[in-house]
Amino acid sequence: MRLGVAIDLGSAAATRPQADLAARLLETAEASGLSSAWLGESYHVRPEPFHLPAALIVLGHLAGRTDLPLGTAVLLARAYEPRRLAYEAALLDQLCSGRFTLGLALGNADLAERVGGGTDGRSPGEWLASLVAELRETWSASTGTGGTGAVPVAPPPARPGGPPMFLGGRTRAAATRAATLGDGYYAATNYGDELLAARAAEYWDARGGAGGEVAVTRLCLVAEDADQARESAERHFASVLNYYTARRAWSGPDGPVTPEFPLVGSPADVAAALRRYASAGVTSVQLRVAPHGTPPEVARRTLRLVGTAVLPELGGATTPGTERSTLG
């Protein structure tokens, strides 16, 4: 089980001060033993507490301020023209010294109307499959690792063949697509544990049980006392809770569900929840510790407790793809 940190940046406040706070948070995350940093994106029509558009631009800025590997969790593919995405992702991989992971999901159908891009009249799944293939072919041509005839980009990605791609989406088809086309599956904050377990099982089945990744973002607040952690999360995570609740976006296998916060509690509570994730086939959890409204000292305390009291308990976490169970 690997733990990363999920960065929260929104459009309801000035961007540079948020980026500066995020950079300081990444220093604490790295010192606490977390292994990566991830950023999502949204294209809102009005200011919202999260996320910002154009995640690759923000990650390009943060690449110069942290040594942590960086990833998108997730970039909304419908907002991008494939060729330009190939260029920008290759450049970011260079800035990250070959430590960038491109997380992709389709995004809402109205993205093409509002910010460009689109699926060229094809079915969404067919278009996304074509996009993934085009990116791989372009990056392989750029690094001399494939004879596809694709037009390369310059500069090329730092890694031969380009960065790994994690594909997201809440449906069974999305999990299967991630298993057959991508390097991993990515589940969002608002996917309930039952939905996550179902998609993880489908992903591993499609992979034949091994050789991939299942990642998820989860809200996380750790305190020595579990009741204190839950009370603090109720206050500081209200913006995220209200955002998803207003959109009926807390998702289970059969529709909206009551939100769950398994990574809010004492270090022992959080370690036990992470072991359940590992047993269900999750290989990587990105800890969302600083949503809009969370005091920086609360987020840093969570990260320090993860480093000193949670990570040491995970040394015997279930090996990915074996002994999987449901998250109950």
C-alpha positions in Angstrom: 0.0 0.0 0.0 1.4 3.4 -1.1 0.1 6.7 0.3 0.2 10.0 -1.5 -1.3 13.4 -0.9 -4.1 14.9 -2.9 -3.8 18.7 -3.4 -6.9 20.9 -3.1 -6.9 24.1 -5.1 -10.1 25.9 -6.0 -11.3 28.9 -8.0 -13.0 30.7 -5.1 -9.6 32.2 -4.0 -6.5 33.6 -5.6 -4.3 30.8 -7.1 -0.8 31.8 -6.1 -1.4 31.8 -2.3 -3.1 28.4 -2.6 -0.1 27.1 -4.6 2.3 28.4 -2.0 0.3 26.6 0.8 0.3 23.5 -1.3 4.0 23.6 -1.8 4.6 23.8 2.0 2.1 21.0 2.5 4.1 18.9 0.1 7.2 19.5 2.2 5.4 18.0 5.2 4.1 15.1 3.1 7.5 14.2 1.8 9.1 14.4 5.3 6.3 12.2 6.6 7.0 9.4 4.1 4.2 9.9 1.6 5.3 8.9 -1.9 3.5 11.2 -4.4 1.2 14.2 -4.9 -1.9 14.4 -7.1 -4.1 17.1 -8.4 -7.6 17.0 -10.0 -9.3 19.5 -12.2 -12.7 20.9 -13.0 -14.1 23.5 -15.4 -16.7 25.4 -13.3 -18.9 28.2 -14.6 -18.6 30.0 -11.3 -16.1 30.0 -8.4 -16.0 26.8 -6.4 -13.9 25.6 -3.5 -12.2 23.0 -5.8 -10.8 22.1 -8.4 -8.9 24.5 -10.7 -9.0 24.0 -14.5 -5.8 23.1 -16.5 -4.2 20.9 -13.8 -1.1 20.4 -15.9 -0.2 24.1 -15.6 -0.4 24.0 -11.8 1.6 20.7 -11.6 4.2 22.3 -13.9 4.6 25.1 -11.2 4.7 22.6 -8.4 7.3 20.4 -10.2 9.9 23.0 -9.4 9.0 23.1 -5.7 8.9 19.4 -4.7 10.7 16.2 -5.4 7.6 14.1 -5.0 6.3 12.3 -8.1 3.2 14.1 -9.5 0.0 12.8 -11.0 -3.4 14.0 -12.2 -6.4 12.7 -10.3 -7.9 13.1 -12.7 -7.5 15.2 -15.9 -10.8 15.5 -17.8 -10.0 14.2 -21.3 -13.0 15.8 -23.1 -11.4 19.2 -22.4 -8.3 18.4 -24.5 -7.3 18.1 -28.1 -5.2 14.9 -28.2 -2.1 16.3 -29.9 -1.8 19.2 -27.5 -2.3 16.8 -24.5 0.6 14.7 -25.8 2.8 17.8 -25.9 1.8 19.1 -22.4 2.0 15.7 -20.7 5.5 15.0 -22.3 6.7 18.4 -21.1 5.4 17.8 -17.6 7.1 14.4 -17.5 10.3 16.2 -18.3 9.8 18.7 -15.5 9.1 15.8 -13.1 12.3 14.0 -14.2 10.2 11.1 -15.5 8.0 10.9 -12.4 4.6 11.9 -13.8 1.5 9.8 -13.9 -1.4 10.9 -16.2 -4.8 10.1 -14.7 -7.6 10.5 -17.2 -11.4 10.3 -17.2 -13.8 11.5 -19.8 -15.5 14.3 -17.9 -19.0 15.6 -18.5 -20.4 15.8 -22.0 -20.8 19.6 -21.8 -17.0 20.1 -21.5 -16.7 20.2 -25.3 -19.2 23.0 -25.6 -17.6 25.1 -22.8 -13.9 24.6 -23.3 -13.3 22.8 -26.6 -12.2 19.3 -27.3 -14.9 16.6 -27.6 -15.3 13.1 -28.9 -15.6 13.8 -32.6 -19.0 12.2 -32.9 -17.7 8.8 -31.7 -19.0 7.0 -28.6 -17.2 8.2 -25.4 -15.6 4.9 -24.8 -14.4 4.6 -28.4 -13.0 8.1 -28.3 -11.1 7.6 -25.0 -9.6 4.3 -26.3 -8.4 6.2 -29.4 -7.0 9.0 -27.3 -5.0 6.6 -25.1 -3.6 4.8 -28.2 -2.7 8.1 -29.9 -0.8 9.3 -26.8 1.1 6.1 -26.5 2.0 6.1 -30.2 3.1 9.7 -30.1 5.3 9.3 -27.0 6.8 6.1 -28.4 7.7 7.8 -31.6 9.1 10.7 -29.6 11.5 8.5 -27.6 12.3 6.1 -30.4 10.6 3.1 -28.7 8.1 2.4 -31.4 7.8 2.3 -35.2 4.2 3.4 -35.4 4.6 6.2 -37.9 3.1 8.7 -35.5 4.4 12.3 -35.5 6.6 12.7 -32.4 6.5 15.6 -30.0 9.5 17.7 -28.8 10.7 17.6 -26.2 9.8 14.0 -25.7 8.6 12.5 -22.4 11.4 11.7 -20.0 10.4 8.0 -19.9 10.6 5.8 -23.0 7.0 5.4 -24.2 5.7 8.2 -22.0 4.2 8.4 -18.5 1.9 5.7 -17.2 -1.9 6.3 -17.6 -4.5 5.6 -15.0 -8.1 5.7 -16.3 -11.1 6.7 -14.1 -14.8 6.4 -14.2 -17.6 4.9 -12.0 -18.9 2.2 -14.4 -18.0 -1.4 -14.9 -17.0 -0.5 -18.4 -14.6 2.2 -17.0 -12.8 -0.4 -14.8 -12.5 -2.8 -17.7 -11.2 -0.1 -20.0 -8.6 0.8 -17.4 -7.5 -2.8 -17.2 -7.3 -3.3 -20.9 -6.0 0.1 -22.1 -4.3 1.7 -19.1 -1.7 1.1 -16.5 -4.1 1.5 -13.6 -7.7 2.4 -12.4 -8.4 5.6 -10.5 -11.5 6.1 -8.3 -12.7 9.5 -7.1 -13.3 10.9 -3.6 -17.1 10.6 -4.1 -17.0 6.9 -4.9 -18.3 5.0 -1.9 -16.3 2.0 -0.5 -18.8 -0.5 -1.9 -18.5 1.0 -5.4 -14.7 1.1 -5.1 -14.6 -2.5 -4.1 -16.8 -3.5 -7.0 -14.7 -1.6 -9.6 -11.4 -2.9 -8.0 -12.6 -6.5 -8.3 -13.7 -6.0 -11.9 -10.4 -4.3 -12.7 -8.3 -7.2 -11.3 -10.5 -9.8 -12.9 -9.9 -8.1 -16.3 -6.2 -8.0 -15.6 -6.1 -11.6 -14.7 -5.4 -10.8 -11.0 -2.1 -9.0 -11.2 0.1 -6.5 -13.0 -1.7 -3.2 -12.5 -2.7 -0.4 -10.1 -5.9 0.6 -8.3 -5.7 4.1 -6.8 -8.3 6.2 -4.9 -8.6 9.6 -3.4 -10.0 9.7 0.2 -10.6 12.6 2.6 -8.4 12.1 5.6 -8.1 13.7 9.0 -6.1 12.0 11.8 -6.0 12.9 15.5 -4.8 11.1 18.6 -8.4 11.0 19.7 -11.0 9.6 17.2 -13.9 11.8 18.4 -11.7 14.8 18.1 -10.8 13.8 14.5 -14.5 13.3 13.6 -15.5 16.7 15.1 -12.7 18.5 13.3 -13.5 16.8 10.0 -17.2 17.8 10.3 -16.1 21.5 10.6 -13.3 21.6 8.1 -14.5 19.2 5.4 -17.9 20.9 5.1 -17.1 22.4 1.7 -16.4 19.1 0.1 -19.3 17.4 1.8 -21.7 20.1 0.7 -20.4 20.2 -2.8 -20.9 16.5 -3.5 -24.2 16.3 -1.5 -25.8 19.2 -3.4 -25.1 17.3 -6.6 -26.2 13.9 -5.3 -22.7 12.8 -6.3 -21.8 10.4 -3.4 -21.9 7.3 -5.5 -22.6 3.6 -4.8 -23.0 0.7 -7.2 -26.8 1.5 -7.5 -26.9 5.2 -7.2 -26.4 8.0 -4.5 -25.3 6.9 -1.1 -24.6 8.4 2.3 -21.1 9.8 2.5 -18.5 7.7 4.3 -15.2 8.9 5.9 -13.2 5.8 6.7 -9.9 7.7 6.9 -11.2 10.1 9.6 -10.3 8.9 13.1 -7.4 7.8 15.3 -4.2 6.4 13.8 -5.4 2.9 14.6 -8.7 3.6 12.9 -7.1 4.9 9.7 -4.5 2.1 9.6 -7.3 -0.5 9.9 -9.3 1.2 7.1 -6.2 1.2 4.8 -5.7 -2.5 5.5 -9.2 -3.1 4.3 -8.5 -1.1 1.2 -5.4 -3.2 0.5 -7.4 -6.4 1.0 -9.9 -5.2 -1.6 -7.2 -4.7 -4.2 -6.4 -1.0 -3.7 -2.7 -0.3 -4.2 -2.5 3.4 -3.7 -4.5 5.9 -1.6 -4.1 9.7 -2.0 -4.9 11.4 1.2 -7.1 14.6 0.8 -6.0 16.4 4.0 -6.5 20.1 3.2 -9.9 20.8 1.5 -10.9 24.5 1.3 -11.4 25.7 4.9 -9.0 23.3 6.6 -6.4 25.1 8.7 -2.9 24.3 7.5 -1.8 23.2 10.9 -4.7 20.6 10.9 -3.5 19.2 7.6 0.1 19.1 8.6 -0.8 17.3 11.9 -2.6 14.7 9.9 0.4 14.1 7.7 2.8 13.9 10.6 0.5 11.4 12.4 0.3 9.3 9.1 4.1 9.3 9.0 4.7 8.4 12.7 1.7 6.3 13.6 -0.1 5.0 10.5 2.6 4.1 8.0 4.5 1.9 10.5 1.4 -0.2 10.9 1.1 -0.9 7.2 4.3 -2.8 6.7 2.3 -6.0 6.5 -0.5 -4.7 4.2 -2.0 -7.2 1.8 0.0 -7.6 -1.5 -2.0 -6.0 -4.3 -4.2 -8.5 -6.2 -4.2 -11.2 -3.5 -6.6 -12.1 -0.7 -9.1 -9.5 -1.8 -12.3 -8.9 0.0 -15.1 -6.3 0.1 -14.7 -3.1 2.0 -17.1 -3.6 4.8 
